[in-house]
Amino acid sequence: MILIIGTADDEHVRYVTDRLSKRGSAYIQFDPRHYPASAEVTVEYDQAGAARASLTLPGQHVELSDVRAVWHRARVRPMPASSVREDQSWWTAESCSRFLSQLYECLDCLWVPERPASQREVIRLNDTDAPPCDAWAALPARAQMPSPENKLHQLSVAGRLGLAVPRTLVTNSPERFLGFYEDCGGELISKRAVELVPRVGGEMTRPFTVSVERRDTANHQAVRYGPVIFQEKVPKRLELRVTVVGTQVFAAEIRSQDSQRQQTDWRHHPEYGQSRYYAVHKLPADIERQCVAIVKELNLTFGALDFILTPDDKYVFLEVNINGQWAYIESMLGLPISDAIAELLARGHD
C-alpha cells in the first residue's frame, strides 16, 4: 500500500495517481485538511508496547503497517471542524499537526522526498497567535531517529526494551473510544496527545490526566475534534519519578494514593510538593538498567521517567520527560542530581 499525503487539486498528485492506477498499485490519498473533521487516525498499544496504527477516510481504511512507501507532497495543515469554537481553532489545528508529525516519524518505510520531523518549536501559550503555514518544521535525513519527546515512539521503545506499558489508545474516533472503554471495563484515564498548553476563554489552562467516567461516554462525539490519549487505568501502590543522568539513576517514590486528590494525577494539587509524600526508592537492578537504556535509546543524556508501581510490585512505564523537574526532589530527599549533572557537564565527551 502507498500513502499519498496530498490535496486533490494538486496537479502533481493527479499525474502520479494516474500512473499508479495504470500499474495496478494500491494507494490511499490523505489530505491533512480533512483531519480531524472527516478523517480518523488511531494508534493502539498493548501492554508490551506493540503498536497498531490506522487511517480511516470516508469509504476507505488502511492499516498503516501495510504502508510500504509515502509521498509527502502536501504542505497544508489540519483544519478543525466548523463547529469548533473560534478561540479553540488554533489549538485544535496545532495539536493535530503535532500529533500527525509524531505519527509520521514512527512510519518506518520509504519516504519521498524524505520523512518529516515532528514540531520542535517552543510551546505556544497564546492560542490566538497565527501559526506558520507549513505543518512541518523540517525535512530531515531519512536515517534520523524520531524526536525523543515523541510519546508514541517512547511507548514503542519501552516495550522493545522489556518494560511494561499501559494498554493505550490514541484516537479521534468516537467509536474506537467507546470500544476501548468497554474492553477496559470502564477503567480508563485520558490525557492530552501533545505537549501544548491551550487557553480557554483567554485563561491559560494546564490539562491534567483525568479519569474517564461513564457520563463521559454520553459525550463521546467530542473525541472527533482532535486526538486524545486513553490508557487503561493501572492500579497504583506508588508512583515513581526516576531521574537518569548519563548512567546514574535517582528514583523517588511518590505516595500519591495517600491523598485522594492526587490519586489520578499527583501534579494536580498543591500538596504534591510536600515532603511527606516522597521517599527515596530502591529500584530493582533490571529496571534501573532499563531506565538507562531507554534514555540512551532516545539519544538523550538526561531524562525524568514516570512509572507506576502496582500493588503486586510490577513497574509500569508511562513516559519520559526530556527536561523534567528535579530540584524539588533533590531539596526534599537529598538525592545528588545536581552533582551528577555538573559531573556530566564537566566531563564532556570522554
Secondary structure, 3 states (H helix, E strand, C coil): CEEEECCCCCHHHHHHHHHHHHHCCCEEEECHHHCECCCEEEEEECCCCCEEEEEEECCEEEEHHHCCEEEECCCCCCECCCCCCHHHHHHHHHHHHHHHHHHHHHCCCEEECCCCCCCCCCCCCCCCCCCCCCCCCCCCCCCCCCCCCCHHHHHHHHHHCCCECCCEEEECCHHHHHHHHHHCCCCEEEEECCCCCCEECCEECCCCCEEECHHHHCCHHHHHHCCEEEEECCCCCEEEEEEEECCEEEEEEECHHHCHHHCCCCCCCHHHHCHHHEEECCCCHHHHHHHHHHHHHCCCCEEEEEEEECCCCCEEEEEEECCCCCHHHHHHHCCCHHHHHHHHHHHCCC
